[in-house]
Amino acid sequence: MKNELIPKSMYRDLAVHTPLNLALKQFFSEIASIEDCEQLQLSLYQVREHLISQHQDVVQKLRSNEITKALGFRLMQDKASSSGGHFLRWRITIGQTNQSAEKGGLIWKGLVEDSTVSDGIKKRIAQMEKERLVLNMQMSVLNSMMRQLSSTIDKLTEVEAIIQGELSSN
């Protein structure tokens, strides 16, 4: 089945316009200094910012999608994450005054289980959900890598400070 959310060129653009491949190579190579960690962290930040921008494009593109408009749901970027990443979430747009009443998986699942929705539309909705899950997983992995780098920088800085204190006291 063809992609519903992810444009064909998205991953190529991510690799061309960001240091993604270099960052992954560096992440799994010897890291010799705090500066190396900080440079890697900056590279991952650039990748994440580009991915956030691509997510915004996906959200915009879906606003004109005939399925989401007709069935009354949309995709939005949730910026409430403490990690700094943005995650894609489903929201109802028609006949719902309380947004918290039904969101996320309940929206797409309810549509797929609705007997009035055609099988072809159900497959497209399921494909959208699969792609959304993958995009969120990729954002989560980047956030985790950045969090681990921050922690490692703090620990390396602490080791350096202890060693400098020991060396200067001898």
N, C-alpha and C positions, 0 to 999 in steps of 0.2 A: 504494500500500500504506500502511496506517495505521502510525503510529509505534509502535514496540515499547518504546523507552526514554524518549524525550522527551515529557513531558506536553504537552498542547495549550496550556496556560497558561504554560509555562515562560518563553518569551521575553517575553510580555506582563508577567509578574511581574518579570522582570529589568529591563525598561524602567521599570516603575512604582516599584519598590522600591530602585532604585539610580540614580546619576547617569550611566548609560550614554550616553544621547543627548547630554547636555550635555558629557560628557567627549570624545566623538567630535567634536563641533562645536568644542570648544576645542583639541583636538589638531591640527586642521587650520585653525586660525585663528592670528592673530598672538599670539605669546607674548612679553610685554614685560618680564618679570622672572623672577628665580629663584623668587620667591614664586608666580608663576603656574604655573611648572613643578611646584613642590611641591604646590600645590593640585590640579593635574591628576593628579599621582601618587597623591595621597590618594583622589581620585575613582575612579581605575582600581583601586586597592587594594580599595575598597568593592565595586566591580563583581566583582572576582575572588573576594572572600570570599563574596559571594552566589552566584556560579556554583559555587564549591566546595560550598556548602550544597545547592544544587540537585543537584549530582552525588551527594552523599550520599543524597538522597531517591531518586534513580534506582537507586542500588546497593541501598538498602533494599527498594524496590518489586520489584526483580528477584529478591530472595531468595525470594519466594513465587511466582515464575513457574513454571508447570508444565513448560515446555520445559527451562529451565536445571536445575531440580531433577531431572527424569527423565533427562536426558542427562549430568548430572554436571559441569556447569561453572557458574561464577559470575563476576560482575563485581566488581571491587574498586577502591578508590581507592589509587593508588600515590603516596605522599607523599615519595618519595625524590628528588624533583627539587630541584636547588639553586636553582631560580628561585622557589620558594615555592608554585608551582602544584601542583595534584593532577591526575594523569592517570588515566583509566579503563583498566584492564587485565583481560583474561580469565584465569581460573585454573581448573584442574581440581579437582573436589571428590570424585570417586568413583574408587577403585582406583588412586590415584596417591600414592606416598609421597614421591617426589622432585619438588617443585614446579617445579624448573628444567628438568625433562626435557621438558616440553611446555607452552608458554604462548603468550599473544598470538595472533597470526594463525594459528598452527598449530592451535590448538584449534578455532576456528570453521571453518577451511578443512577440517580433517579431518572434521568433522560434516557439512558440505555435500557432501563427496565420498563419504560413507558411503552405500552402496546400501540399507542397512536403515532409513535415515531418510526419511520421506515428503517429497515435493516441497513440500508446504505448510509443513512444519517447516523445511525448508532455506531457503525464502524468508523466513521469519520470522527465522531465525538471520542470514541475510545482511543483512536490514534492521537488526537489532540492531548488527551490525558497522559498517554505514554510519553509523548515528547515533553510535556510539562514536567513530568517526573524526572526525566533525564536531565533537562536543563537545571532543575533545582538540585539534583545530585551533583552536577558539575560545579555549581556555585558553592555548595556545601564543602566539596573537596578543596576548592581554592581557599575558602574561609578557614578550614582546618589546617591547611598547610601554612597559612599566614599566622594563625594562632600559635602553632608549634614553633615557627621561626621566632616570634616575639618572645616566647618562653625561653627558647634556647639563647637568644641574645641576652636576656636578663641573667641567665645562669652563667653564660660565658663572661659577662661583665663582672659578675660577683667573683668568679674564679680569678679573673685578672686583678681585681682590687685586692683580694686576699694575697695573691702572689706578690704584688707590688708592695703591700704592707710588710710581708715577711722579708722580702729582699732588702727593703730600706731599713728594717730594724736590725739586720745582721751586719 
